[in-house]
Amino acid sequence: MSSGFTFARDDWRAEIFAALGRQNVVQVAYVPDAGHASLIQAAHADPQKKVTVLTTEEEGVALLAGADLGGERGVLLMQSSGVGNCVNMFSLLRSCGFPLVTIVTMRGEWAEFNPWQIPMGQGTPKTFEHAGFIVYRVDQPEDVGPVTESAIRIAYECVQPVAILLSQRLIGAKKF
């Protein structure tokens, strides 16, 4: 990694960042999220990355469709609560044949404290499936890197939308 950012020794997000680099992912679009914080910091610190802070998640779908048209690979980082904001925009992917990789930190699962997070958290996998995404779920830190790399390859080599769901148990329960 050519950035000045250093991941904590036990931060499995370093494996995601390494997979993004190996698969030539240049664009990183995100809505701020604590579950992605170190990954976002690393992307900002890397001069090879084009990082865009979004005001809403569906902007990332359009942004990354444009990146694909320009010959660049990208990733959309979001929380499961933002998936519902993207449903209409997902039709762009299927209708126009764009690939997309999104990495989603899950809420509404294990040890959730906020009842408002439960409906979308529980509905996220089916929402992606109904929209035509290939869905991978990661529950163990050792699976993060290989799943990310595989998802990027299938998205860009087979022109598919792919969602990686990082379980709430993996990211840890939020405490406010």
ZIRAMO-V756847 format. One record per run of one state. SS is the DSSP state (2 for helix, 1 for strand, 0 for the rest). FROM is the first residue (numbers start at 0). TO is the last residue. Records with the same first field share a line. If there is no record, write none. Layout:
SS: FROM-TO ; FROM-TO
//
This chain:
0: 0-11 ; 22-23 ; 30-32 ; 45-48 ; 53-55 ; 69-71 ; 96-98 ; 105-113 ; 130-132 ; 138-139 ; 158-159 ; 166-166 ; 171-175
2: 12-21 ; 33-44 ; 56-68 ; 79-95 ; 114-129 ; 140-157 ; 167-170
1: 24-29 ; 49-52 ; 72-78 ; 99-104 ; 133-137 ; 160-165
//
